[in-house]
């Protein structure tokens, strides 16, 4: 009786609803290629753990009942000077930790390839391939090997605003990247769908003796390198495309994309990637319009954020919604899966020393999207900036994700197609993907209340 009374009150006036919106399944947008995460740097750390721990971490990451992630970005390490002739020993330990020390595959210009290098990250990638045969892999680089750089250090140049790849090493670096891609195809049967030679290249983040690998490339220098890389990649026989340019924010991504367009190199690019560490809604709309006009495929290839508690986690969920809604990428990719004693920048928190780990709210909040909106679903108009909706390929399942980032409960009225059945899951301060029945559907209306700081996913049969 109490539930019936509440429903009658809810139906009495539309003004009671903090959110009222219409889900239009006929207004269709991008089809989801999937959800993913970089392997850098957590795999360089966790790949050294015992089989049981590694297997469980990968299960949590790829299983349909877990995160259901299917896109993974493998970092081709540059590798610092083993003799430390141009930089301090273990200079990356002062910032990101020794996990950021990536092994390169060549120690010098006249040295042979060491294909035993990077064992930890490779171990994680191969286990992902085993457990998730449909996984999509992208290769990306943070820096060329030390001996190809101007500074002699893979941390960057001095000053940090200066390009660090020697002009006479453009071709050598292109061959290095392609040779690594060929090795993984020929040895392990992994053909990277794309190769991204840059990482946040138009920034002042990368400097000699810095805390991670990084290499500044001005936008025009990027286009010069792409012209050299493209024929070498084509001649390799790989089906791998070039992706670019992984700028750190949306505004910079727009500027670089326009340079690529004006320099006439877009025909050499198979996909545009951007990070969304920052970016206004208007900039996201502009980037979507630009990629659409240019007819280029588009991914959100890396993002993350600090914050505090579940509020910080839910604000990342709002960024995800904004990215999908306004930029319309076909893939959305996290930065870190595992991080030490951190519940914001990662989905799993760990203690490096003891190899202990646990999922936290961020994991379950991300699961509210990735588990229930898998690859192949198409995003549709959800009618509210605090919601996201998608429909299955057979048009029989509609998924709605609704978010409340406030400290007050919110009531929602979603106007929907006729729904045959609805299942709901919720994550909040006290819940992690818990099935709930506290909602009502009636004659094309889905009515529910979101507790403070919560997110709910509705799986609806049409």
N, C-alpha and C positions, 0 to 999 in steps of 0.2 A: 504493500500500500504506500509506503514511504516513497518508493521509486516512482510509482504512478503519479503521486502528488507532485514530486519534483519535476517530472516530465510535463505535467499540465502547466506548472508555473513557467517552465522554460518556453513552452509554446505560446504562452499568453501574449508575449510582446517580443518582437525582434530586437527591441532596444536593449534587452537584457544581455545581449551577446557582445563581448569585447571584440570578437572576430566573426564576421559574417561574410561568406564568399561563395562563389560558384566554381565548381570544378567542371571544366569544359574538355571532355575527352576528344572532341573533334578538332580542338586547337592543339596541334602536335608540333613538337620541336625536335631536338636532337635525339638520336638513339644512343643508348648507353653502351660504350665499349667496355666499361668496367671501372673498378676502383683499385687503387694500388698504393705502393709505397716504395721509396728508395731503399736500396740495400746498404747504402753508405750512411752511417758508419756502424750501425748496430750489428750487421752481419760480420764485420771485421772483428767484433768482440765476441758475439754469441756463437760464431762458427767454431770457436775453440772449446766449447763446452762438451759435455759427454753426450752420447747418442740420445739418451732418454730425454734430456732437457731440450736439445735441439729439435727433436721430433715433436715434442709437445708445443714448442713455440711456433713451429711451422704449421702444425694442425690448427692452432688457434687462428693463425693468419689466413689460411687458404680454404678451410673446410666450409661447406655450405651452411653448417650450423654455427660457424664461428664468424670471422669477418667476411669470409667469402671474397677475399681480394684475388684478383687475377692478373694484375699488371705490376711489374717489378722492374726497377731501374738499377742496372748493374753499373757500378763505378769502375771505369778503367783507370787505375792509378797511374800517376806519373812516376812517382818514386824519387826521393831526395838522393843527393850525393852520399853514397855510403861512407865516404871519407870525410864528409862534412867540411869540404874545402871552401864552401861559400855560405855556410849557415851554421848555426849552433846545433849541437846534437840534441835531438828530441825537442826541438823548439815548439812542436805542436802540443806537447804535454802541458804547456803553460795555459792553454785555453780549453780546447775541446777534449783534451785527454789523448793518451796514446792510441786510442781507438781510431783517431783521425790520421794516423800515420799509415798511408796506403802504400803497399808495395808496387813498384813498377815492374815491367817485364824485361827491361833492358837497363843495365847499370851504366852504359856508355855507348857512344856511337859505333864503336868497333866490337862491342860485346855481343854474344849470341843472345837470343831470347831465352829467358828462364821461365818455362811454362809451369814450373812448380810453385811460382810466386802466387800470392793472394789465395792461399789455400782456404782460409776461413770463410771469406765471402763466397768463394766458389762452392764450398761445401753446402752453404745455405741455399744457393741458387739451384744446385743439382737436386737437393731434397725437395725444393719447391716444384721443380719440374717433375719429379717422381710422384709427388702427392697431388699435383695439379697439372695434368698433361696439357690442358688447354691454356696454360699460363702464357701471357704476352710479356716479352722481355725487351727493354730498351737499354742500350749502352750509352753512357755519358761520361764526359771527362771534366775534371776540375782543373787540371793543369797538364801540360806536356811534361815529359821527363826533364829532370834538372839540366841535363846537358843540352837541351834545345832552348833553354830560357836565357834571357839577357842577364838576369841577376845570378843565375846558377842556383836558384832556390825555387822550389815548387810552391812556396808560400806566396810568391808574387814579386813585384818589382819595387824599386825605390826611385821615384815616389809611387804610391799605390795607384795613381791615375795613369800610369804609363803602361803600354802594352808590354808583355813579358815574353812572347814567343819570338825568337829571332827570325827576321825575315828570310834568312837563308835556310831556315829549318821548316818552312811551311810544308814542303813536300815530304820531308822526313816524318813530320808529325802526322800527316795524312796517312802515310803508309803504316805508321805505328798503330793508329786506331783501326785501320782496316785489317791489318795482320791479326790483331787480337780478335776481331769479329770472326775472321776466317777460322782461327784456331778453335773457337768455341763451336762453330758449325761442324768442322771436320772431326773434332775429337769427342764432343759431347752431344752433338745433334741439336744444339741450341742456335737457332738463327735469329739474331736480334731483329725485331721488326723495324727498328730505327736506331740511328746513331746520332747522338747530340754532342758536337765537339766543344760546346761552350757551357759555362755555368755562371749565371749572374755576371756576364762579362763587362757591362758598362756600369761599374761601381768602383768605389775606392776601398773596397773591403780587403783586397789581396795585396800583401806586402811581404818583403823578404823577412824571414824569421817569424812569419805569422803563425796563427793557431790552426790552420788547415791548408790543404792544397787550394790554390786559386790562381786565376790568370786573367788579367785585364785584356779585353779586346774592344777597341772602339768599333762602332757599328760598321764603318767602311772597311776596317781590317777584317771583320767577320766575313763580309761579302767577298773580299779577296781570297780568304782561306777557303770558303765554300767553293769557289771556282776551281781551286786546285783539288779539293777533296772529291768533288763530284765525279770526275772521270776515273779517278783511282778506284773509287767504290764501285762504279759501273763495271770496270774491267775485272773486278774480283769475282764476278759471277754470283755474288750474293743478291738476294732480293731486298736487302736492307735499304731503307730510305734515309735521307738526311732530315733531321729535325733541328729546329733552331727557334729562339736563341736563349731560352731560359733566363730572361731578364728577371730581376728580383721583384719588380712590381709592375702593375698594369700600365701606368703612365709611361715608364721606360720601354715597355714592350711595344706600345703603340709607336713610339719614336723610332725604334729599331726596325719594326716591320715596314714603316714608310721608307726607310733607307734601303732595305732589301728590294722593295717595290721599285724605287727610283733608280736603283743600280741594275735592275733587270735580272736579278738572280733568283727570283721566286720560282721560276720553272725548275730550278735545281733542288728545291725544298719540297719534301713530301708532307711535312706537317709543321705547324707553328706551335711552339710550347711557350707557356709563360708561368712564372711563379706569382702567387698572390699574397705575398707578405704584407702588402698594402695596395690600396687602389680604391678609388671612389666608385660609387654606383655609376656615375656618368661615364667614367673612364671604362668601366666594364662594358657598358652599352656600346661605347665607341669602338672598343676592340672587337666586340661581336659583329658590329656592322662592317668593320674593315675586313675581317677574315671572311665574312659572308660575301662581300663584294668581290674579294680577290679569289674566292672559290678554293680556299686552302683549308685542309683539315686542321683541327685545333684541339689541344689538350691543356688542361691545368695540370702542370707536371710537378709542382712542389709547393707546399705551404705548411705553416705551423704557427703557433703563437704561444706566448706566455699568458699568465693570468693567475687566477687563484680559485682553487676548488672547483666545484661543479659549475659555477658561474662561468669561469674561464673556458671550461669544456663546451658549454652550451653556446658561448659566443663563437667558438670555432664552428659549431654546427650552423650558426647563422651565416658565417662566412661561406661555408659550403653551399647553403641555399642560395646566397647572393651570386656566387660563382656560376652555379648551374642555371639559375634563372636569368641573369643578365648577360653573362659571357657566352653561355651555351656551348661549353666544351663537351666533347664526347667521352672524356675520361677525367677523373678527378683523383689526384695522387697526393698522398701524405709524404711528409719528410721523414720523421723517425717513428719506427715501430717500438723500439725498446730504448729506454734511456735510464741512466742511473738516478734513483731516488727522485723521480720527477713525474708528476701527474698532469703536466700540461703539454710539453713538447713531444710526448710519446703516448702510446696506447697501453704499453706494458712497462711497469717500473721494475728496476732490477738493482741488485747490489753486486757490482762487478767482482768484488773480492770473494764473496760466498756463493756466487752463481745462483742466488735466489731471485725469484721474479713473481709478479702478480699482476693480473689485469686490474685496471681501475676504471672509474666512470667514463673516461675518454674512450676507452675500448668499446664499451657498451653503447655509448652515444653514437659512435661511428657505425656500429653494427645496425642501428636503427635504420640506416640508409642502405648499407652495402649488402646486408643479409636479405633484405626484402625487395630491393630494386636491383636485380642482377643484370649482367650483360644481356643485351637484346631488348630490354624494356625501353619504351619511348617516353620521354618526359612530355607531359601535357600541361595545359594551363590550370593552375591550382587556385588562382584568384586572390592570393595573399602572399606578401613577402615573408611571412612566418610559416609558410607551408611549402611542400614540394610534392608533386604527384607524378605518377608514371603508370603506363598501361603495358600489359604483357603483349608479346607478339601475336598471340591468338585472340586478343581483345576480350579475354574472359576474366582477367584479374586487374583490378585497379588498386594501386598502393598510394596512400596518403600519409605523409609525415608532417606532424604539426608540432610547433616549438613554442615554449613559453620561457623567456629569459628573465622574466620579472620576479619580484618577491611576493606577488599576489596571484591568487588563482585566476584563471581565465576561462570563460565559457565560449564555446565555438559552435557555430551553426554552419555546416558545409552543405550547400545545395549540390546534389549529386545525381548521376543517372540512377535508375532503379537498381537497388542492391539486393542480391539474393541472400547473401550471408556476409558477416563481418567478423574478423578476428582482430583483436587489438593487443599490442604490447606497449609497455611504458617503462621509461627509465627516469628516475628522479633521485633525490638525495638518499632515499631509503630503498630504491628499487633498481634492478638491473635487468632489463628486457623481461619484465614480468607480465604474463598474460593477465588482462583485466576484462571485466564485463561491464564496467561503469560507463556505458554509453547507450544511446538509443538511435535507431534508424526507423524512419517512417515516411513513406511516400516521397522519396527523393530527398530526404533530409537526414543528415548524420549529425547528431547532437552529442556533445561531450564537454567535460570540464578538464582542463589541465591544471594540476597542482602547481604551486610556485616552483620555478626552476625545474622544469620537466620537459620531456619529449615523448610523443606517442606515435606509433606507426599502426595504421589501419590497413589490413589486407582484405579487400572487398571482392566478392564474387559477383560478376555482372551477369 
